[in-house]
Amino acid sequence: MKSEFFKYQAQTTAFASGFEVEKAEGSYIYGKDGRAYLDFVAGVSANTLGHSHPKVIQAIKEQADKYLHVMVYGEYAQEKPVAVCKLLAEATPAPLEVTYLVNSGAEAIDGALKLAKRYTGREEIIAFKDAYHGNTHGALSVAGNEAHKREFRPLLPMVNFIEFNNREDFAQITEKTACVIVETIQGAAGFIMPEGDYFQQLKKRCEEVGALLILDEIQPGFGRTGKLFAFEHYGIVPDILVMGKGMGGGVPVGAFMSSKEIMSSLSHSPKLGHITTFGGNALIAASSYATISEVLESNLMAEALEKEKLFRSLLVDPKIKNINGKGLMLAVDLGTPEYCLQVAARCMEKGLIVFWQLYKNNYMRITPPLTISPEEIEKGCRIIIDTLNEI
């Protein structure tokens, strides 16, 4: 299968591993080599409840027995998509109220940018250096790493960049600004956290000039930081909330959420302001509803902060420079990209899956399922420490 993978399936790097997957369950991925691999990546933060969680699988099976796709988004009232939107409204603070379901986080970013421009009637977008929001043309336009976007220009015009945690840059947010789009925790840059009351002051500046604040919670959302969404740690509410990844428990999904007043601007002048065929798909919504319900009804969010403490207590070694992030969204600084890649490869040989950050390859990603056990954390951390001692 590996040779056919490289022959027939489009590649995005020259060094894909081609690891052959047999099945996945809980915190483990099982290879066709007969080995079990402890998963500290969770599909890059997507498998919130681990692999093949019984409640998620049951929800998918029940919906598959009823129907799959019946109509483009927004025309028919379907039980599970409505239930997901209602659940999100009940679980988030006002004025967040209505949700537009789409197919991926990147599409949700594009939809959120369109919504902000349509509602404000403005054209300028403020984004952040070292930001990552996805790889569609719109999402790439607000990404803050030129090396990843240079070959795809021209992109969206009137996008200006400021530095994360630099309050002096607030002066660049003006009455011309439609929106400020920012990750609550900068992901590809190495899980960089906001400092102090940074977000409160950013929100205040947006309100002063009438710009909308878009928060990208595609990666930290759905309990990974100990709250349903990371912005809840910082005493603010965004005007538009973007989500994806862990929302579906392992299926492709995204959404953007806002007040009914703001969101309704997509329905007129022109009508059909955002169109998607498969957004709000009932099968995906069933999986999402099961995932979000389990996160809300269980102790997984509180446990995420306790598991963070366990990780930090175990990952102590002179070769570890520091650990960024919060909850089960951690980035371990190993100094250089070359060393990080060596460590990741050796961990895989030992039965542990870790990965690296997109922009800052010196950071090793640790984003396991929220359901990971303390014993599994200890096992994986022993492998990491042993590997650091070997290399």
C-alpha positions in Angstrom: 0.0 0.0 0.0 2.8 2.4 0.8 4.1 2.4 -2.8 0.6 3.1 -4.1 0.2 5.9 -1.6 3.3 7.6 -3.0 2.3 6.8 -6.6 -1.4 7.8 -6.7 -2.0 10.2 -3.7 -0.9 13.8 -4.0 1.9 14.6 -1.6 2.6 17.9 0.2 6.2 17.2 1.3 9.1 15.2 0.0 9.4 13.3 3.3 5.9 11.9 4.2 6.3 8.8 6.4 3.8 6.6 4.6 3.0 4.9 7.9 0.4 2.2 7.0 -2.6 2.3 9.4 -4.7 -0.8 10.2 -7.0 0.7 12.8 -7.2 3.2 15.7 -8.8 3.0 19.1 -8.6 5.1 22.2 -5.1 6.6 22.5 -3.5 4.2 20.0 -3.1 3.9 16.3 -2.3 0.3 15.1 -0.1 -0.1 12.1 -0.1 -2.9 9.5 3.2 -3.8 11.0 1.3 -5.3 13.9 2.5 -2.7 16.4 0.5 -0.3 18.6 1.6 3.4 18.6 0.6 5.7 21.5 -0.8 8.9 19.9 0.3 12.2 21.4 -0.9 14.2 18.3 -4.6 13.2 18.0 -4.8 13.9 14.3 -3.3 17.4 14.9 -5.8 18.2 17.7 -8.8 16.7 15.8 -9.5 13.5 17.8 -10.8 15.2 20.9 -12.2 11.9 22.4 -9.5 9.7 21.0 -9.9 7.2 18.2 -13.2 5.4 17.5 -14.9 6.7 20.7 -18.0 4.5 21.1 -20.5 7.4 21.5 -19.1 9.0 18.3 -19.2 5.8 16.3 -22.7 5.0 17.5 -24.0 8.5 16.6 -22.5 8.1 13.1 -24.0 4.7 12.6 -27.5 5.8 13.7 -27.4 8.8 11.3 -26.1 6.7 8.5 -29.1 4.4 8.9 -31.4 7.4 8.4 -29.8 9.4 5.6 -26.6 11.1 4.5 -26.9 14.2 2.3 -30.3 15.6 1.4 -29.9 19.3 0.4 -27.4 22.2 0.3 -26.8 24.1 3.5 -29.5 26.2 4.9 -32.6 24.9 3.1 -33.9 21.9 5.1 -34.3 21.6 8.9 -32.4 18.5 10.0 -32.3 17.2 13.5 -28.6 16.9 14.2 -27.3 20.1 12.6 -30.0 22.1 14.5 -29.0 20.3 17.7 -25.3 21.2 17.3 -26.1 24.9 16.7 -28.5 24.9 19.7 -25.9 23.2 21.9 -23.2 25.7 20.9 -25.6 28.6 21.6 -26.4 27.3 25.1 -22.7 26.6 25.9 -21.3 30.0 24.8 -21.8 33.5 26.2 -23.9 36.2 24.6 -23.9 37.7 22.0 -22.8 34.5 20.4 -26.0 33.0 19.2 -26.1 31.5 15.8 -23.7 29.1 14.0 -22.9 28.6 10.3 -21.7 25.0 9.8 -19.1 24.4 7.1 -16.6 21.7 6.0 -13.3 22.8 7.6 -11.6 25.4 9.8 -10.1 27.1 6.7 -13.5 27.5 5.1 -14.8 28.9 8.4 -12.1 31.5 8.3 -13.0 32.5 4.8 -16.7 32.7 5.9 -15.8 34.8 8.9 -13.7 37.3 6.9 -16.6 37.7 4.4 -19.0 38.2 7.2 -16.9 40.9 8.9 -16.5 42.8 5.6 -20.1 42.5 4.7 -21.4 43.6 8.1 -19.0 46.6 8.6 -18.8 47.7 5.0 -15.1 48.0 5.4 -12.2 46.4 3.5 -9.1 46.4 5.7 -8.2 43.3 7.7 -5.7 43.2 10.6 -4.0 39.9 11.1 -0.9 38.8 13.0 2.7 37.9 12.2 3.3 34.2 12.7 -0.4 33.5 12.5 -1.8 30.3 10.9 -5.5 30.0 9.9 -5.5 27.4 7.1 -4.6 27.1 3.4 -7.5 28.3 1.3 -6.7 31.6 -0.5 -8.6 33.6 2.2 -7.1 31.9 5.1 -3.6 32.0 3.6 -4.1 35.8 3.0 -4.2 36.3 6.8 -1.4 33.9 7.6 1.6 35.5 9.0 4.5 33.5 7.5 5.6 34.8 4.1 7.5 31.6 3.2 4.3 29.7 3.2 2.4 32.1 1.0 4.9 33.8 -1.3 4.4 31.4 -4.2 0.6 31.8 -4.1 0.3 35.6 -4.5 -1.6 37.6 -5.3 -3.8 37.0 -2.2 -6.4 39.2 -0.6 -5.5 42.9 -0.7 -5.7 45.3 2.3 -4.4 42.8 4.9 -2.0 44.4 7.4 0.0 42.5 10.1 0.8 43.4 13.7 2.7 41.5 16.4 1.0 39.2 18.9 1.3 40.6 22.4 2.6 44.0 21.2 0.1 46.6 22.5 1.8 49.4 20.7 0.5 47.9 17.4 -3.1 48.6 18.5 -2.7 52.0 16.9 -2.9 50.3 13.5 -6.4 49.2 14.2 -8.5 52.1 13.0 -12.0 53.2 11.7 -10.9 51.7 8.3 -10.6 48.2 9.9 -13.3 45.7 9.2 -11.9 43.1 11.5 -9.0 41.9 13.6 -8.4 38.1 13.2 -6.3 36.4 15.8 -5.7 32.9 17.2 -6.5 32.8 20.9 -3.3 30.8 21.2 -0.9 31.1 18.3 -0.6 27.5 16.9 2.0 27.1 14.2 4.3 29.6 16.0 4.7 27.2 18.9 1.5 27.6 21.1 2.3 31.2 22.0 0.0 32.4 24.8 -1.5 35.9 25.3 0.1 38.0 28.0 -1.8 39.5 30.9 -4.9 41.4 29.8 -3.8 41.6 26.2 -7.0 40.3 24.8 -9.1 42.6 27.0 -7.2 45.6 25.6 -7.4 44.2 22.1 -11.2 43.9 22.4 -11.4 47.4 23.8 -9.5 48.8 20.9 -11.8 47.0 18.4 -14.9 48.4 20.1 -13.4 51.9 20.1 -13.1 51.9 16.3 -16.0 49.7 15.4 -13.9 46.8 14.1 -15.1 43.2 14.7 -12.9 40.8 16.7 -12.6 37.3 15.1 -11.1 34.7 17.3 -9.7 31.5 15.7 -10.3 28.7 18.1 -9.9 26.0 15.5 -7.1 24.3 17.5 -7.7 25.2 21.2 -11.4 24.8 21.1 -13.6 22.0 22.6 -11.9 21.6 25.9 -8.3 21.3 25.0 -7.2 24.2 27.3 -9.6 23.4 30.2 -12.5 25.5 28.9 -14.8 24.8 26.0 -13.1 27.7 24.2 -9.8 29.2 25.2 -11.2 32.8 25.1 -13.1 32.0 28.3 -9.8 32.2 30.2 -9.4 35.8 29.3 -12.7 37.6 30.1 -13.7 38.5 26.6 -16.2 37.4 24.0 -15.4 37.6 20.3 -17.7 39.2 17.7 -17.1 36.1 15.5 -15.9 32.8 16.8 -14.2 30.3 14.4 -14.0 26.6 15.2 -13.1 23.3 13.6 -10.7 20.3 14.2 -11.8 18.8 17.5 -15.4 19.8 17.0 -16.2 16.6 15.1 -14.4 13.9 16.9 -12.4 12.9 13.8 -14.6 13.9 10.9 -14.1 17.0 8.6 -16.0 20.0 10.1 -15.8 23.7 10.7 -18.1 26.5 11.8 -18.2 30.2 12.5 -20.5 31.7 15.1 -21.8 35.2 15.8 -24.8 37.2 16.9 -28.0 36.9 14.9 -27.7 40.6 13.9 -24.2 40.1 12.4 -24.8 36.7 10.9 -28.0 37.8 9.2 -26.0 40.2 6.9 -25.0 37.1 4.8 -28.7 36.5 3.9 -29.2 39.7 1.8 -27.5 42.2 -0.4 -26.5 39.8 -1.9 -28.5 36.8 -0.7 -26.6 33.6 -0.3 -23.6 35.5 1.0 -21.8 32.2 1.8 -22.8 29.0 0.1 -21.7 25.4 0.9 -23.1 22.1 -0.4 -21.9 19.8 2.4 -21.7 22.2 5.3 -24.2 21.1 8.0 -24.1 17.5 6.7 -26.2 15.3 9.0 -23.6 12.6 9.4 -20.9 15.1 10.4 -23.3 17.0 12.7 -24.2 13.7 14.5 -20.5 13.1 15.2 -20.1 16.7 16.3 -23.1 16.6 18.6 -21.8 13.4 20.3 -18.3 14.9 20.7 -19.4 18.3 22.1 -21.9 16.7 24.4 -19.3 14.4 25.9 -16.9 17.2 26.4 -19.6 19.3 28.2 -21.0 16.5 30.3 -17.8 14.8 31.4 -14.9 16.0 33.5 -12.5 16.0 30.5 -12.0 19.8 30.6 -11.0 19.9 34.2 -8.9 16.9 33.7 -7.0 18.6 30.8 -5.4 21.0 33.3 -4.4 18.2 35.7 -2.9 16.3 32.8 -1.0 19.4 31.8 0.6 19.5 35.2 1.5 15.8 34.8 3.1 16.4 31.5 5.1 19.3 32.8 6.3 17.4 35.9 7.5 14.5 33.7 9.1 16.4 30.8 12.1 17.7 32.6 15.4 17.4 30.8 18.3 19.8 30.1 17.6 19.4 26.3 14.1 20.8 26.8 14.3 24.6 26.7 10.7 25.4 27.7 7.2 24.2 27.2 4.5 26.6 25.8 0.8 26.2 25.8 -2.1 25.3 28.1 -3.9 22.2 29.0 -3.4 19.5 26.4 -2.1 21.9 23.8 1.7 21.9 24.6 4.8 22.7 22.5 8.1 21.4 23.8 11.1 23.5 22.6 14.0 21.2 21.7 16.3 23.9 20.4 16.6 23.2 16.7 14.4 21.8 13.9 16.9 19.2 13.1 17.0 17.8 16.6 13.2 17.9 16.9 12.8 15.9 13.8 15.4 13.3 15.0 13.5 13.0 18.3 10.2 12.6 16.6 11.5 9.9 14.3 13.1 8.0 17.1 9.9 8.2 19.3 8.0 6.7 16.4 10.4 3.8 16.3 9.7 3.3 20.0 6.0 3.4 19.5 5.1 7.0 20.3 3.6 9.5 17.8 4.7 13.1 18.2 5.0 15.8 15.6 6.4 19.3 15.1 5.0 22.8 14.7 4.4 24.1 11.2 6.4 27.3 11.4 8.7 26.7 14.4 10.0 23.2 13.8 12.1 23.3 16.9 8.9 22.8 18.9 7.6 19.3 19.4 3.8 19.1 19.4 2.0 17.3 22.2 -1.8 17.4 21.7 -3.1 14.0 22.7 -6.8 13.1 23.0 -8.5 14.6 26.0 -9.3 11.0 27.0 -5.7 10.0 27.4 -5.0 8.4 30.8 -2.3 9.4 33.3 -0.7 6.0 32.8 -0.5 6.6 29.0 1.0 10.1 29.7 3.6 8.6 31.9 4.4 5.9 29.3 4.8 8.4 26.5 6.9 10.8 28.5 9.3 8.0 29.5 9.8 7.4 25.8 10.5 11.1 25.1 13.0 11.3 28.0 14.7 8.1 27.0 14.9 9.4 23.4 16.4 12.7 24.6 19.1 10.7 26.5 19.9 8.6 23.5 20.2 11.3 20.9 
